[in-house]
Amino acid sequence: MEHPAVTKGAFTTSTRAPDVVVVLGPGQIGQAIARRVGIGKEVLLADRDPANADAAATTLAAAGYNVHTATVDVADRETVCRVVTQALALGTVTGLVHAAGVSPSQAPPEAVLRVDLYGTALVLEEFGAVIAPGGAGIVISSQSGHRLPALTPNRTAPWLSPRPRTCSHCPSSSPGRSWIHCTPTNSPSVATPCGSWRRP
């Protein structure tokens, strides 16, 4: 949220809340993106394994970034909401990097759908409710998007059904519409969404 500048003598001090970039899945790809877009911002690294988030935070902090960590299961709304709340406490969320996912070599198809498909939709829904105007995000697709065949509507329907919204940052009566403008990349499968979005 924009705050007016505070003038003190000959100096003008901005009281604008700091920008926050959230990285879900801070592996090598997530860290590389954080290095490019996290300069001068608060960087929140979230991973299902706290040790992974801590290791990435140590690396980025040594390079001069302001980093924080969180634990998240991207397919669990409660933990995603906790990360959203933590991000908002740090400042204004202006960026989201969603690089968390699993592949068929790591998990069965049900888990791939739960994490890579439903988890992506969940993350975009919850962060889409709070990201600042002009903010942007990117979703890094799992290799599952190229290894699995295209899903039928019957296979995807259970994962795309609306869920009640109970997070503190969005009213439970919020309509299911989304204002997110997506620019998907080409992929032979809809199992793992990949692309970028920006809030108008």
Steps between C-alpha positions, in 0.01 A plus 500: 500500500633840406566742785568871461857614537594663830701821468758567773700819452694484176449125466198306376455157652262254338282299737391263224492138612784292354437283196484128568586218260378154599683193368325165541748221442835679537710248309755601241242648263314680778822645640618615159177691444512643853848637430370686196178642647573517873757779508399761756189301597396267778528143370286230662614144423247224566553127465335184628832407661617775738860389450478580128363849572770561763779389267376727222461787747858457617626517142296808408572679828872452440450675165338799671127428463243561774357151544236332712380139505172313531370145477230423243317215331374668183204260483389585855297820518571558868877503457476713185289749694760512776766590245272770357450644848876494570571670167249776572662558839829570321361761261326523163496180298610596148648175373434127514728224374329160510769239438372222727390172347551127463566277200387145413840372609439646846134425563193312370261671254255596776773694681613666177144623440459609861822701511562615143142564390288568807790652694572747221136606479488538878816711517383731221158538662629593845786724388281646228275639773781701659767579241538872437369665182768462236647202682596191303573134544648208314426130518781261413349183356607157610640265238173313556347742253704330229502142628130443566232480231238773479229462764134455415236736646379217723848461650547871568148587625550377861813714536338814364187506715464815713618485862370720783726795574561536872825696513519817707617705200190427290129488597345154499226640278747594225373398157690233316594732215862573429639823358838345430613538141703191408750456222558122486791342325442227244486153652363169372329440832277695736632301795737774606412861423792714400508867421486845650227729622468862595247692704359797303 
